Amino acid sequence: MPTEQSADLDIYSRRESEARSYCRSFPTSFIKAQGSELTDATGRSYIDFLAGCSSLNYGHNDPDMKAALIEHITADGVTHGLDMHTGAKADFLRAFEDIILKPRGMDYKVMMTGPTGTNAVEAAMKLARKVTGRRNIIAFTNGFHGMTMGALSCTGNASKRAGAGGGPLCGTTHMPFEGAFGADVDSLRIIEEMLSNPSSGVDAPAAFIIEPVQGEGGLNAASTAFMQGIARIAREHGALLIVDDIQAGCGRTGTFFSFEEMGIEPDLIPMAKSFSGMGLPFAALLIKPEHDIWGPAEHNGTFRGNTHAFVTARVALEKFWRDDAFQQEIAAKAEVLRAALSRIADTIPGARLKGRGMMQGVDVGNGDLAGAICARAFELGLIIETSGARDEVVKVLAPLTTPEDTFAKGLDILAQAVRDVTKTRKIAAE
C-alpha cells in the first residue's frame, strides 16, 4: 500500500551513491508493476517505454513466470547453486536447446557468467584472446558493451569511459560503425585498409565485437551487408566474431537473435537483459563448441547462473517462442511504432528515424531537445529515455507484450510531449 514514507525521496539523496542515473529522470518512488505499467507511491500509473532498458521484453511480472517462480520457491527449490547441476538449470538448458538452438541450426555451448551483461562481454573478450593468442579487440564507434574495465575499453562513450578515473582502457581498437562518418564513407573499406596495411599501427585482432543495433549509441542499425562484411573480415584475419546481443536480443528487433536473418554465424554471443524473462539477473555467453577451451574454474564467479532466473527463462521460452506467433506480433507492433515515429519526426526539422523492430526512436538533433521531450512525457505519464553520443535520440523500448491500446496511448503521450516542447521552443515544422 502507498505510504508517506515510501513516497519520500529524501532517503535516496541522503544515502544512495551519486552514481544513480535513471531515477534522476523519473523523480518518484515506484512500488508496483504489472505488464507495461508502473505505479508510484502516490497511486499514479505510468506507461513504461523503457522496460528496464530492454530487460523486461515480456513486461513486468508476467503471470506464468511469476507462478512458476513462486512454485519453485515455496517447494524449497534451490536458490543458489554455484555452477552445480540443478533441476532448474537442466530444464532451462533443454528448453533453450529445443526451442531456440535446434530450430535455428545453431550449435553453441552455454557458459553461465556473472549476473550482468558486462560479465558476459568480459568472458567473451578473455576467451577470444585465449583462443587466438592475440590481445587486440576491435570495437566500433558508438558501441556500448558494459562498465567493467575490459568491456569499458570496447565502449565508445566518453562520459562512460571517464568513469574509469584515468585507469587504463587498453587492448582495443575502435573502428567506424556503418555510417559513422556519413553515408558516403565506406566503413568496411576503411577497416580492411587499416588491417591490411602493416604500418597502420593496428595489431592483428583477437576478435571483433559488434552490436547489430547500437542501443546506447543511438539506435544505429547495421545492415546485413555490413554485418556480413565484418564476419568476412574477421575470418580473413583469423579473428573471432563476437555479436553482443544483450540489448537487441530476445525478440527486441523482431527475432530471438537480432542477427538471425543476416546469414552470419558468430563465434561468441553475449546474452543478458531479457534472457531471464522476468528481469532477474542472468547473463550468459554462447560459445561455438570448438572455442570452448576453458579449464575448470578458469573463468568463474559466485553468482554465475541464477537458479530463479533459470525458472523464469524457461517459461519465457516455452510461452513465447515455441512457434512464430509472438514474432508476428512483434512485427505488427514494429510497423505501428514506425508509423507513429514517422509522424513525430515530420514535426521536427531535421529529425530522422533510427533502429529497427521494437528498438526504434527519433533522432531530434540534440540532447537538450530530446531530454525535454522525455521529461514532458514523464509529466504526462510515460517513462521513456534518450540514447546516442549526445543523448539526441528519443528511444522507445516498450515491452514486446504491450497491449495494443496501451501501446497506442503511450505513443499518443509521446506525440503530445513533442508538440508541447516544440511549441514552447517554436521549432515545429511549418
C-alpha positions as CSV (number, residue, x, y, z in Angstrom):
1,M,0.0,0.0,0.0
2,P,1.3,3.5,-0.7
3,T,2.7,5.2,2.4
4,E,4.0,8.6,3.1
5,Q,7.4,7.0,3.9
6,S,7.6,5.2,0.5
7,A,6.8,8.5,-1.3
8,D,9.6,10.3,0.5
9,L,12.6,10.6,-1.9
10,D,15.0,12.1,0.7
11,I,16.5,8.7,1.6
12,Y,17.9,8.3,-1.9
13,S,19.8,11.6,-2.0
14,R,20.9,11.1,1.6
15,R,22.1,7.5,1.3
16,E,22.4,6.3,-2.3
17,S,25.5,6.9,-4.3
18,E,25.8,9.8,-6.8
19,A,26.2,7.1,-9.4
20,R,22.4,6.7,-9.6
21,S,21.1,7.8,-13.0
22,Y,17.7,6.7,-14.3
23,C,16.0,7.9,-11.1
24,R,17.1,11.4,-11.8
25,S,14.9,11.4,-14.9
26,F,11.9,9.9,-13.1
27,P,11.7,11.6,-9.6
28,T,9.1,9.4,-8.0
29,S,9.1,6.2,-6.0
30,F,7.7,3.1,-7.8
31,I,6.0,0.5,-5.7
32,K,4.1,-1.8,-8.1
33,A,4.5,-3.0,-11.7
34,Q,2.3,-5.1,-14.0
35,G,2.5,-5.7,-17.7
36,S,3.5,-2.4,-19.3
37,E,2.7,-0.1,-16.4
38,L,4.4,1.1,-13.2
39,T,2.6,2.6,-10.2
40,D,4.2,5.0,-7.8
41,A,3.7,5.6,-4.1
42,T,1.1,8.3,-4.8
43,G,-1.0,5.8,-6.8
44,R,-0.3,7.3,-10.2
45,S,0.3,4.9,-13.1
46,Y,2.8,5.3,-15.9
47,I,3.1,3.5,-19.2
48,D,6.6,2.0,-19.4
49,F,8.5,2.6,-22.7
50,L,11.9,1.9,-21.0
51,A,11.2,-1.7,-19.8
52,G,14.3,-1.9,-17.7
53,C,16.4,-0.8,-20.7
54,S,15.1,-3.9,-22.6
55,S,15.4,-6.2,-19.6
56,L,11.6,-6.6,-19.5
57,N,10.8,-7.5,-23.1
58,Y,7.9,-9.7,-21.7
59,G,6.6,-6.9,-19.4
60,H,6.5,-6.7,-15.6
61,N,5.5,-9.7,-13.5
62,D,4.4,-12.0,-16.3
63,P,1.8,-14.2,-14.5
64,D,3.1,-17.5,-15.8
65,M,6.7,-16.7,-14.9
66,K,5.6,-15.4,-11.6
67,A,3.6,-18.5,-10.8
68,A,6.5,-20.8,-11.8
69,L,8.9,-18.9,-9.6
70,I,6.5,-18.9,-6.6
71,E,6.1,-22.6,-7.0
72,H,9.8,-23.1,-7.1
73,I,10.4,-21.0,-4.0
74,T,7.5,-22.5,-2.0
75,A,8.8,-26.0,-2.8
76,D,12.2,-25.1,-1.3
77,G,13.8,-25.2,-4.8
78,V,17.5,-24.4,-4.9
79,T,18.1,-20.7,-4.6
80,H,21.9,-20.6,-5.1
81,G,23.9,-23.5,-6.5
82,L,27.2,-22.0,-7.8
83,D,27.6,-24.0,-11.0
84,M,26.4,-27.3,-9.6
85,H,23.8,-29.4,-11.5
86,T,20.3,-28.4,-10.6
87,G,16.9,-29.4,-12.0
88,A,16.1,-25.8,-12.8
89,K,19.3,-25.4,-14.8
90,A,18.7,-28.6,-16.7
91,D,15.2,-27.7,-17.6
92,F,16.3,-24.3,-18.9
93,L,19.1,-25.8,-21.0
94,R,16.8,-28.4,-22.5
95,A,14.2,-25.7,-23.4
96,F,16.9,-23.4,-24.8
97,E,18.3,-26.3,-26.9
98,D,14.9,-27.5,-28.2
99,I,13.1,-24.2,-28.7
100,I,15.9,-21.8,-29.7
101,L,19.1,-23.5,-30.8
102,K,18.0,-26.6,-32.7
103,P,15.2,-24.9,-34.9
104,R,17.8,-22.3,-35.9
105,G,20.5,-24.9,-36.7
106,M,22.7,-23.3,-34.0
107,D,25.3,-25.4,-32.1
108,Y,26.6,-23.4,-29.1
109,K,27.7,-24.2,-25.6
110,V,26.1,-22.0,-22.9
111,M,28.5,-20.5,-20.4
112,M,27.0,-19.1,-17.2
113,T,28.8,-15.9,-16.4
114,G,28.2,-13.3,-13.7
115,P,24.8,-11.7,-13.4
116,T,25.0,-8.8,-15.8
117,G,25.8,-8.2,-19.5
118,T,29.3,-6.8,-18.8
119,N,30.2,-10.1,-17.3
120,A,29.3,-11.9,-20.5
121,V,31.3,-9.4,-22.5
122,E,34.4,-9.8,-20.2
123,A,34.2,-13.6,-20.7
124,A,33.9,-13.2,-24.5
125,M,37.0,-11.0,-24.6
126,K,39.0,-13.3,-22.4
127,L,38.1,-16.3,-24.4
128,A,38.8,-14.7,-27.7
129,R,42.3,-13.8,-26.5
130,K,42.8,-17.3,-25.1
131,V,41.7,-18.9,-28.4
132,T,43.8,-16.7,-30.7
133,G,46.7,-15.9,-28.5
134,R,46.2,-12.2,-29.5
135,R,45.4,-9.2,-27.5
136,N,43.7,-6.6,-29.7
137,I,39.8,-6.5,-29.7
138,I,38.3,-4.3,-32.5
139,A,35.2,-2.5,-31.3
140,F,33.1,0.3,-33.0
141,T,32.3,3.9,-32.7
142,N,29.2,4.5,-30.5
143,G,29.4,0.9,-29.2
144,F,28.4,0.1,-25.7
145,H,29.4,-3.2,-24.1
146,G,29.5,-2.6,-20.3
147,M,31.1,-0.7,-17.5
148,T,33.8,-3.1,-16.1
149,M,37.3,-2.3,-17.3
150,G,37.5,-4.8,-20.2
151,A,34.1,-4.1,-21.5
152,L,34.5,-0.4,-21.0
153,S,37.6,-0.5,-23.2
154,C,35.3,-1.5,-26.0
155,T,32.7,1.2,-25.2
156,G,32.9,4.4,-27.1
157,N,31.0,6.9,-25.0
158,A,33.4,9.4,-23.5
159,S,31.4,10.0,-20.3
160,K,31.1,6.3,-19.6
161,R,34.9,5.9,-20.2
162,A,35.5,8.8,-17.8
163,G,34.2,6.6,-15.0
164,A,37.5,4.6,-15.2
165,G,39.0,7.6,-13.4
166,G,42.1,7.6,-15.6
167,G,42.6,3.8,-15.3
168,P,44.0,2.0,-18.4
169,L,41.4,1.2,-21.0
170,C,43.7,-0.7,-23.4
171,G,43.9,-3.7,-25.7
172,T,41.2,-2.4,-28.1
173,T,41.0,-0.5,-31.4
174,H,37.9,1.4,-32.3
175,M,36.8,1.3,-36.0
176,P,33.9,3.2,-37.7
177,F,30.5,1.7,-37.4
178,E,28.4,1.7,-40.6
179,G,27.5,5.3,-41.4
180,A,29.6,6.7,-38.6
181,F,31.3,9.2,-40.9
182,G,28.4,9.7,-43.2
183,A,26.6,7.7,-45.9
184,D,29.4,8.4,-48.5
185,V,32.1,6.9,-46.3
186,D,32.7,3.1,-46.7
187,S,33.4,1.9,-43.2
188,L,34.2,-1.6,-44.4
189,R,36.8,-0.4,-46.7
190,I,38.5,1.7,-44.0
191,I,38.6,-1.3,-41.7
192,E,40.0,-3.5,-44.5
193,E,42.7,-0.9,-45.3
194,M,43.7,-0.5,-41.7
195,L,44.1,-4.2,-41.2
196,S,45.9,-4.9,-44.4
197,N,48.4,-2.1,-44.0
198,P,51.4,-3.4,-42.0
199,S,52.1,0.2,-40.9
200,S,48.7,1.1,-39.8
201,G,49.5,0.6,-36.1
202,V,46.6,-1.8,-35.7
203,D,47.6,-5.1,-34.2
204,A,46.2,-8.4,-35.6
205,P,42.8,-8.8,-33.8
206,A,41.7,-11.5,-31.5
207,A,38.1,-10.6,-32.2
208,F,35.6,-8.1,-33.5
209,I,32.8,-7.1,-31.1
210,I,29.7,-5.5,-32.5
211,E,26.1,-4.8,-31.7
212,P,23.7,-5.2,-34.7
213,V,21.7,-2.3,-33.3
214,Q,23.6,0.1,-31.0
215,G,21.3,0.5,-28.1
216,E,23.1,3.1,-26.0
217,G,24.9,4.5,-29.1
218,G,21.8,6.0,-30.7
219,L,20.0,3.1,-32.3
220,N,22.4,2.8,-35.2
221,A,21.3,-0.3,-37.1
222,A,23.9,-2.3,-39.1
223,S,22.8,-3.5,-42.5
224,T,23.1,-7.2,-43.5
225,A,25.8,-6.3,-45.9
226,F,27.8,-4.6,-43.1
227,M,27.4,-7.5,-40.7
228,Q,28.4,-10.0,-43.4
229,G,31.4,-7.8,-44.3
230,I,32.6,-7.7,-40.7
231,A,32.1,-11.5,-40.4
232,R,34.2,-11.9,-43.6
233,I,37.0,-9.6,-42.5
234,A,37.1,-11.4,-39.1
235,R,37.6,-14.8,-40.8
236,E,40.2,-13.4,-43.2
237,H,42.3,-12.1,-40.4
238,G,41.9,-15.1,-38.1
239,A,39.7,-13.2,-35.6
240,L,36.6,-14.4,-33.7
241,L,33.3,-12.6,-34.2
242,I,31.5,-11.5,-31.0
243,V,28.0,-10.4,-31.6
244,D,26.7,-8.5,-28.5
245,D,23.0,-9.3,-28.4
246,I,22.5,-8.1,-24.8
247,Q,20.1,-5.3,-25.6
248,A,19.0,-6.2,-29.2
249,G,18.3,-9.8,-28.5
250,C,15.4,-11.8,-27.0
251,G,12.9,-10.5,-29.7
252,R,13.7,-6.8,-29.3
253,T,14.5,-6.4,-33.0
254,G,11.8,-8.9,-34.2
255,T,13.6,-12.3,-34.0
256,F,15.0,-14.0,-30.9
257,F,18.5,-13.1,-32.0
258,S,19.0,-9.8,-33.7
259,F,21.2,-11.3,-36.4
260,E,19.1,-14.3,-37.4
261,E,18.3,-13.2,-40.9
262,M,21.8,-11.8,-41.7
263,G,23.4,-15.1,-42.8
264,I,26.3,-14.9,-40.2
265,E,27.5,-17.3,-37.5
266,P,29.0,-15.5,-34.6
267,D,31.7,-17.3,-32.6
268,L,30.6,-15.8,-29.3
269,I,27.3,-14.3,-28.3
270,P,26.9,-12.4,-25.0
271,M,23.3,-12.5,-23.7
272,A,21.7,-10.8,-20.7
273,K,18.9,-8.3,-20.0
274,S,15.7,-10.1,-21.1
275,F,17.4,-13.5,-21.2
276,S,15.9,-14.3,-17.7
277,G,12.4,-13.4,-19.0
278,M,11.3,-11.6,-15.9
279,G,14.1,-9.0,-15.2
280,L,16.1,-11.2,-12.9
281,P,19.9,-11.0,-13.2
282,F,21.1,-13.6,-15.7
283,A,23.9,-13.3,-18.2
284,A,25.5,-16.0,-20.4
285,L,27.9,-16.4,-23.2
286,L,27.1,-18.7,-26.1
287,I,30.2,-20.3,-27.4
288,K,30.9,-22.3,-30.6
289,P,32.0,-25.7,-29.3
290,E,35.4,-25.6,-30.9
291,H,36.2,-22.4,-29.0
292,D,35.1,-23.8,-25.6
293,I,38.7,-24.3,-24.3
294,W,38.3,-23.1,-20.8
295,G,39.8,-25.1,-18.0
296,P,37.6,-25.8,-15.0
297,A,37.0,-22.6,-13.0
298,E,39.3,-20.6,-15.3
299,H,36.5,-18.1,-15.5
300,N,34.0,-18.2,-12.7
301,G,32.1,-16.2,-10.2
302,T,29.9,-16.8,-7.1
303,F,26.7,-15.8,-9.0
304,R,27.3,-17.5,-12.3
305,G,23.9,-18.7,-13.2
306,N,20.8,-17.5,-11.2
307,T,18.6,-20.5,-10.4
308,H,15.5,-18.4,-10.0
309,A,16.2,-16.9,-13.4
310,F,16.5,-20.4,-14.9
311,V,12.9,-21.0,-13.9
312,T,11.5,-17.8,-15.4
313,A,13.8,-18.0,-18.5
314,R,12.4,-21.5,-19.3
315,V,8.8,-20.3,-19.0
316,A,9.6,-17.3,-21.3
317,L,10.9,-19.7,-24.0
318,E,8.0,-22.1,-23.7
319,K,5.4,-19.4,-23.6
320,F,6.6,-17.1,-26.4
321,W,9.0,-18.9,-28.7
322,R,7.6,-22.4,-29.5
323,D,6.1,-21.1,-32.7
324,D,6.2,-17.9,-34.8
325,A,3.1,-16.2,-33.4
326,F,4.9,-13.9,-31.0
327,Q,7.4,-13.0,-33.7
328,Q,4.5,-12.0,-35.9
329,E,3.0,-9.9,-33.1
330,I,6.3,-8.1,-32.7
331,A,6.5,-7.4,-36.5
332,A,3.0,-5.9,-36.4
333,K,3.8,-3.6,-33.4
334,A,7.0,-2.6,-35.1
335,E,5.1,-1.3,-38.0
336,V,2.7,0.7,-35.7
337,L,5.8,2.1,-34.0
338,R,7.5,3.1,-37.2
339,A,4.4,4.9,-38.5
340,A,3.9,6.8,-35.2
341,L,7.5,7.8,-35.0
342,S,7.5,8.9,-38.6
343,R,4.6,11.3,-37.9
344,I,6.5,12.6,-34.9
345,A,9.7,13.1,-37.0
346,D,7.8,15.0,-39.6
347,T,7.0,17.7,-37.0
348,I,10.7,18.3,-36.1
349,P,13.0,19.9,-38.7
350,G,15.9,17.5,-39.5
351,A,14.6,14.7,-37.3
352,R,15.1,11.1,-38.5
353,L,14.0,7.6,-37.6
354,K,16.6,5.1,-36.3
355,G,16.7,1.5,-35.3
356,R,14.5,-1.5,-36.2
357,G,11.9,-3.8,-34.9
358,M,10.7,-2.7,-31.4
359,M,14.0,-0.9,-30.9
360,Q,13.3,2.3,-32.7
361,G,13.5,6.0,-31.9
362,V,13.7,9.6,-33.3
363,D,17.0,11.5,-33.6
364,V,15.8,15.0,-32.9
365,G,19.3,16.6,-33.4
366,N,20.4,17.4,-29.9
367,G,20.3,16.1,-26.3
368,D,18.7,19.2,-24.8
369,L,15.6,18.8,-27.0
370,A,15.4,15.0,-26.6
371,G,15.7,15.4,-22.8
372,A,13.0,18.0,-22.7
373,I,10.7,15.7,-24.7
374,C,11.3,12.8,-22.3
375,A,10.8,15.0,-19.3
376,R,7.5,16.3,-20.6
377,A,6.4,12.7,-21.4
378,F,7.1,11.7,-17.8
379,E,4.9,14.6,-16.6
380,L,2.2,13.2,-18.9
381,G,2.5,9.6,-17.6
382,L,5.1,8.0,-19.9
383,I,8.5,6.6,-19.0
384,I,10.9,7.0,-21.9
385,E,14.6,7.7,-22.2
386,T,17.2,9.0,-24.6
387,S,20.3,7.5,-26.2
388,G,23.1,8.5,-28.5
389,A,26.5,10.1,-28.2
390,R,24.8,13.4,-27.2
391,D,21.6,11.9,-25.9
392,E,19.9,13.1,-29.0
393,V,17.7,10.1,-29.7
394,V,14.3,9.6,-28.1
395,K,14.3,5.8,-27.7
396,V,11.3,3.6,-27.5
397,L,11.8,0.3,-25.7
398,A,8.3,-0.7,-24.8
399,P,7.7,-4.3,-23.6
400,L,7.1,-6.5,-26.6
401,T,3.9,-7.7,-24.9
402,T,2.4,-4.2,-24.5
403,P,-1.4,-4.4,-25.3
404,E,-2.4,-2.5,-28.5
405,D,-4.5,0.1,-26.7
406,T,-1.7,0.8,-24.1
407,F,0.8,1.0,-26.9
408,A,-1.3,3.5,-28.8
409,K,-1.9,5.5,-25.6
410,G,1.8,5.7,-24.9
411,L,2.6,6.8,-28.5
412,D,-0.1,9.4,-28.2
413,I,1.5,10.7,-25.0
414,L,4.9,10.8,-26.7
415,A,3.4,12.8,-29.6
416,Q,1.8,15.2,-27.2
417,A,5.1,15.7,-25.4
418,V,6.7,16.5,-28.7
419,R,4.0,19.0,-29.5
420,D,4.2,20.7,-26.1
421,V,8.0,21.0,-26.2
422,T,8.3,22.1,-29.9
423,K,5.5,24.7,-29.4
424,T,7.3,26.1,-26.4
425,R,10.6,26.3,-28.3
426,K,8.9,27.4,-31.6
427,I,10.8,24.8,-33.6
428,A,7.9,22.8,-35.0
429,A,7.9,22.3,-38.8
430,E,5.7,24.6,-40.8
